[in-house]
């Protein structure tokens, strides 16, 4: 699967992609990630990509022409990509959306904005808008990285143990159950006896109950969404 990102700061993607699961997936040829610099598509001798907003206001707005030209260039070389604008105004990224995106072929083109935002007219030439949360960041690069990670781990073969996908938080609209490893006792806190019993049926039931109870306490909205 292909991931492409249009960004003013392609260097931001070098270190995060050089280690961990994403790096292994790239090395194995399961995914590819390409950061396309926006600056070469800027206007004039200074390669301008932003301007003052019509109507006044603080900050600068990214101009439509450079972004549209960059999108056209990438799509011309890699036709069929789903064009996704990373924006706080988009639909919140969750596991169900990640699963949808993991099925898109040949892949995704993520557009990372900066400054106060982008010219509204860019929204007419993208396929989807996605947010990673209700908070303010300096740009769309980190949201793009989060999206790549969330989607890439769902690509067949990326995770060493595919069963872990079904056990992770949000895999079944619940948070994950508690995990324990050695030692059996740590600072007076012991591993629950049932996990030491070897009774896999009871352990499975305990984990399901713990996941449900934790979700009720911490994220009851997930249970309501699952029923809806």
PyMOL commands that set and color helices and strands:
alter all, ss='L'
color gray80, all
select helices_A, chain A and resi 12-16+20-27+39-41+64-77+95-102+120-125+141-152+163-167+193-196+200-218+220-227
alter helices_A, ss='H'
color red, helices_A
select strands_A, chain A and resi 2-7+32-37+50-52+60-62+82-92+107-112+128-131+185-186+189-190
alter strands_A, ss='S'
color yellow, strands_A
deselect
rebuild
show_as cartoon
